[in-house]
C-alpha cells in the first residue's frame, strides 16, 4: 500500500460502486491527498454511466477522524503562520463536500465506527447513511479551541437547529441510535449486517431510472435553499421536464399495464 492508498474501488455488477477509505493508521483522516482522491473518485463515478449508486465505507474502527491535525499543525511553519495553507485546505474540503452533494449519483455512507469533526461532516454530506450500532458521531472542535464551523454547514442541513447546536457546543459523542433519532443517519443495524443493509438500500435505488434519480437529487438540494413559492415554481418546472422524459412515459405505461418498467435512462 502506498503512503495513502485511501480508496479501495469495488465495482459491483448491479451498478453499485463501493469506495472504501483505507488509511487506518491515520484514522482515515482527511489529509489533502485523501480529499483530492475522494473528490476525483466521486467526480469520475458521477460521469460513469455504469455507476448508479455509490457507497462510501471505511476500514478500521474509525470511519473518519476529520482533518489531519498533524498535517494542519505542520502548516503553521509557513511565514504567514499557515493562513494561506489553512485557506487552501478548507477550500479543498468544501469543494469535496459539495462534489458529494452535486454528484448525480446517490451516495450512501456506510458507517461502522467513529465519525468526528469533518468526518461527521462527510456523513452528513452524503445523501443517505446507514450505521452500525457501534458507530458514534461528534463535532468536537470546541474541545480544542477550533469550532467545527464547516462541519456545521452539513450538520445543520440534516438535523434540527437545537440538535446541531448541542453537538457543536458540547462536542459530545452521539450514539448511532441517537443519530438516527435526530436524522443524521437513516437506519442502524448490527455490525455484522451493516454491509448487507447498506447494499439492500443501494440496490433499491439502483433499480430505478438513473435519469429520474439524478433529476430528483439535484432538485432536492436546489429547492431546499429557496423560499416556498420559488421552490414550488422551480419544482413544477422540473416535474414538467421530467414528464417529457422517455423513462417517465415508460414508467407510467408500465404501471398502468401492470408490468416491470424497462428503463432507458433517457
C-alpha positions as CSV (number, residue, x, y, z in Angstrom):
1,X,0.0,0.0,0.0
2,X,1.3,3.5,-0.8
3,X,1.5,6.1,1.9
4,X,-2.1,7.0,1.5
5,X,-3.9,4.4,-0.6
6,X,-7.1,5.8,0.6
7,X,-9.6,4.2,-1.7
8,X,-10.4,0.6,-2.5
9,X,-12.7,0.6,-5.6
10,X,-15.2,-2.2,-5.9
11,X,-17.5,-2.0,-8.9
12,X,-20.4,-4.4,-8.4
13,X,-22.5,-5.9,-11.2
14,X,-25.7,-4.2,-10.1
15,X,-24.3,-0.7,-10.8
16,X,-23.1,-0.1,-7.2
17,X,-19.7,1.3,-6.6
18,X,-18.1,0.9,-3.2
19,X,-15.4,3.4,-2.2
20,X,-13.6,2.4,1.0
21,X,-11.5,4.8,2.9
22,X,-8.3,2.8,3.6
23,X,-5.8,4.6,5.8
24,X,-6.4,3.1,9.3
25,X,-3.0,4.2,10.6
26,X,-4.2,7.8,10.3
27,X,-7.8,7.1,11.3
28,X,-8.9,7.8,7.8
29,X,-8.2,11.5,8.3
30,X,-8.9,14.0,5.6
31,X,-5.4,14.9,4.5
32,X,-5.0,16.9,1.3
33,X,-4.3,13.7,-0.6
34,X,-7.3,11.9,0.9
35,X,-9.6,14.8,-0.1
36,X,-8.2,15.1,-3.6
37,X,-8.5,11.3,-4.3
38,X,-12.0,11.1,-2.9
39,X,-13.1,14.2,-4.9
40,X,-11.6,12.7,-8.0
41,X,-13.2,9.3,-7.5
42,X,-16.7,10.8,-6.9
43,X,-16.4,13.1,-9.9
44,X,-15.4,10.1,-12.1
45,X,-18.2,8.0,-10.8
46,X,-20.7,10.8,-11.4
47,X,-19.7,10.7,-15.1
48,X,-19.7,6.9,-15.4
49,X,-22.9,5.6,-16.9
50,X,-22.3,2.1,-15.4
51,X,-22.4,3.5,-11.8
52,X,-25.9,4.0,-10.4
53,X,-25.2,4.3,-6.7
54,X,-22.1,5.0,-4.6
55,X,-21.4,3.5,-1.2
56,X,-18.8,5.3,0.9
57,X,-17.4,3.0,3.6
58,X,-14.2,2.8,5.6
59,X,-11.8,0.2,7.0
60,X,-11.0,0.1,10.7
61,X,-12.6,1.4,13.9
62,X,-12.7,5.0,12.8
63,X,-14.9,5.9,9.7
64,X,-13.1,9.3,9.5
65,X,-11.5,11.4,12.2
66,X,-11.8,14.7,10.3
67,X,-8.9,16.8,9.2
68,X,-5.4,15.6,9.6
69,X,-4.3,17.7,12.5
70,X,-0.6,16.8,12.3
71,X,-0.7,18.0,8.7
72,X,-2.5,21.1,9.7
73,X,-0.1,21.8,12.5
74,X,2.9,21.5,10.2
75,X,1.3,24.1,8.0
76,X,1.9,26.7,10.8
77,X,5.6,26.7,9.9
78,X,4.9,29.0,6.9
79,X,5.9,32.7,7.1
80,X,2.2,33.7,7.4
81,X,1.6,31.2,10.2
82,X,-0.3,28.9,8.0
83,X,-3.1,31.2,6.9
84,X,-2.7,30.5,3.2
85,X,-2.4,26.8,3.8
86,X,-5.4,26.7,6.0
87,X,-7.4,28.6,3.4
88,X,-6.4,26.1,0.8
89,X,-7.3,23.1,3.0
90,X,-10.8,24.5,3.9
91,X,-11.5,25.3,0.2
92,X,-10.4,21.8,-0.8
93,X,-12.7,20.3,1.9
94,X,-15.6,22.5,1.0
95,X,-15.2,21.5,-2.7
96,X,-15.2,17.8,-1.8
97,X,-18.3,18.1,0.3
98,X,-20.1,20.0,-2.5
99,X,-18.9,17.4,-5.0
100,X,-20.8,14.8,-3.0
101,X,-24.0,16.9,-3.0
102,X,-23.6,17.8,-6.7
103,X,-22.8,14.2,-7.9
104,X,-25.8,13.0,-9.9
105,X,-25.4,9.5,-8.3
106,X,-26.9,9.0,-4.8
107,X,-24.1,8.4,-2.2
108,X,-24.7,6.3,0.9
109,X,-22.4,6.5,3.9
110,X,-21.8,3.1,5.5
111,X,-20.5,3.9,9.0
112,X,-19.0,1.2,11.2
113,X,-17.0,3.2,13.6
114,X,-16.4,6.8,14.8
115,X,-17.0,9.8,12.6
116,X,-15.8,13.1,14.1
117,X,-15.5,16.7,13.0
118,X,-15.1,16.8,9.2
119,X,-15.7,13.0,9.3
120,X,-19.1,13.7,10.8
121,X,-19.5,16.4,8.1
122,X,-18.7,13.7,5.5
123,X,-21.5,11.5,6.7
124,X,-23.9,14.5,6.8
125,X,-23.0,15.5,3.3
126,X,-23.9,12.0,1.9
127,X,-27.5,11.6,0.7
128,X,-28.1,8.7,2.9
129,X,-26.4,7.0,5.8
130,X,-26.6,3.5,7.4
131,X,-24.7,3.0,10.6
132,X,-23.7,0.0,12.8
133,X,-25.0,0.3,16.4
134,X,-21.3,0.7,17.4
135,X,-20.9,3.9,15.4
136,X,-20.5,7.3,17.1
137,X,-20.6,10.8,15.8
138,X,-19.3,14.2,17.1
139,X,-18.2,17.7,16.2
140,X,-15.6,18.0,19.0
141,X,-13.7,21.1,17.7
142,X,-14.9,23.1,20.7
143,X,-12.7,21.0,22.9
144,X,-9.5,22.2,21.2
145,X,-10.5,25.8,20.6
146,X,-11.5,25.2,17.0
147,X,-15.3,25.5,16.4
148,X,-16.5,23.0,13.8
149,X,-17.7,25.8,11.5
150,X,-17.5,23.9,8.2
151,X,-19.0,20.7,9.6
152,X,-21.8,22.9,10.9
153,X,-22.9,23.6,7.3
154,X,-23.7,20.0,6.5
155,X,-24.8,19.1,10.1
156,X,-27.3,22.0,10.3
157,X,-28.9,20.9,7.0
158,X,-29.5,17.4,8.3
159,X,-30.7,17.8,11.9
160,X,-32.8,20.5,13.7
161,X,-31.1,23.6,14.9
162,X,-31.1,22.7,18.5
163,X,-29.7,19.2,18.0
164,X,-27.0,20.7,15.7
165,X,-26.1,23.3,18.3
166,X,-26.0,20.8,21.1
167,X,-23.4,18.7,19.1
168,X,-21.4,21.8,18.1
169,X,-21.4,23.5,21.5
170,X,-20.8,20.4,23.7
171,X,-18.6,18.3,21.4
172,X,-20.2,15.2,23.0
173,X,-20.3,11.9,21.2
174,X,-23.6,10.9,19.8
175,X,-24.6,7.2,19.7
176,X,-25.8,5.6,16.5
177,X,-29.3,5.3,18.0
178,X,-29.4,9.0,18.9
179,X,-28.0,9.8,15.4
180,X,-31.0,8.1,13.7
181,X,-33.4,9.8,16.1
182,X,-32.2,13.3,15.1
183,X,-31.9,12.5,11.4
184,X,-28.2,12.3,11.0
185,X,-28.4,8.7,9.7
186,X,-31.3,6.7,8.1
187,X,-31.0,3.4,9.9
188,X,-29.0,1.5,12.5
189,X,-28.1,-2.2,12.3
190,X,-25.9,-4.8,13.9
191,X,-22.3,-4.6,12.8
192,X,-22.4,-8.0,11.1
193,X,-25.4,-6.8,9.0
194,X,-24.1,-3.4,8.1
195,X,-22.8,-4.1,4.6
196,X,-25.8,-6.1,3.7
197,X,-28.2,-3.4,5.0
198,X,-26.4,-0.7,3.0
199,X,-26.3,-2.9,-0.1
200,X,-30.1,-3.5,0.1
201,X,-30.7,0.2,0.2
202,X,-28.3,0.8,-2.7
203,X,-30.0,-2.0,-4.8
204,X,-33.4,-0.4,-4.3
205,X,-32.1,2.9,-5.7
206,X,-30.0,1.3,-8.4
207,X,-33.2,-0.4,-9.8
208,X,-34.7,2.9,-10.6
209,X,-34.2,5.1,-13.7
210,X,-30.9,6.8,-13.2
211,X,-32.2,9.9,-15.1
212,X,-35.1,10.2,-12.7
213,X,-32.9,9.7,-9.6
214,X,-30.4,12.3,-10.8
215,X,-33.2,14.8,-11.6
216,X,-34.6,14.3,-8.2
217,X,-31.4,14.6,-6.3
218,X,-30.5,17.8,-8.0
219,X,-34.0,19.3,-7.5
220,X,-34.0,18.3,-3.8
221,X,-30.9,20.3,-2.9
222,X,-31.8,23.2,-5.2
223,X,-35.3,23.7,-3.8
224,X,-34.2,23.3,-0.2
225,X,-32.4,26.7,-0.3
226,X,-35.4,28.6,-1.9
227,X,-38.4,30.4,-0.4
228,X,-41.6,28.3,-0.5
229,X,-43.1,30.0,-3.6
230,X,-39.9,29.9,-5.5
231,X,-39.4,26.2,-4.6
232,X,-42.8,25.3,-5.9
233,X,-42.2,27.2,-9.1
234,X,-38.8,25.5,-9.6
235,X,-40.1,22.0,-8.7
236,X,-43.1,22.4,-11.0
237,X,-40.8,23.2,-13.9
238,X,-38.6,20.2,-13.0
239,X,-41.6,17.9,-12.9
240,X,-42.8,19.1,-16.3
241,X,-39.4,18.4,-17.9
242,X,-39.3,15.0,-16.1
243,X,-42.7,14.2,-17.5
244,X,-41.3,14.7,-21.0
245,X,-38.6,12.1,-20.4
246,X,-38.9,8.7,-22.0
247,X,-38.4,6.9,-18.7
248,X,-41.4,8.8,-17.2
249,X,-43.6,7.7,-20.2
250,X,-42.3,4.2,-19.9
251,X,-42.8,4.1,-16.1
252,X,-46.3,5.4,-16.2
253,X,-47.3,3.0,-19.0
254,X,-45.7,0.1,-17.1
255,X,-47.7,0.9,-14.0
256,X,-50.9,1.1,-16.0
257,X,-50.2,-2.1,-17.8
258,X,-49.0,-3.8,-14.6
259,X,-45.6,-4.8,-15.9
260,X,-42.0,-4.1,-14.9
261,X,-40.6,-0.9,-16.4
262,X,-37.8,-1.1,-18.9
263,X,-35.6,1.9,-18.2
264,X,-33.6,3.6,-20.9
265,X,-32.2,6.2,-18.6
266,X,-33.5,8.9,-21.0
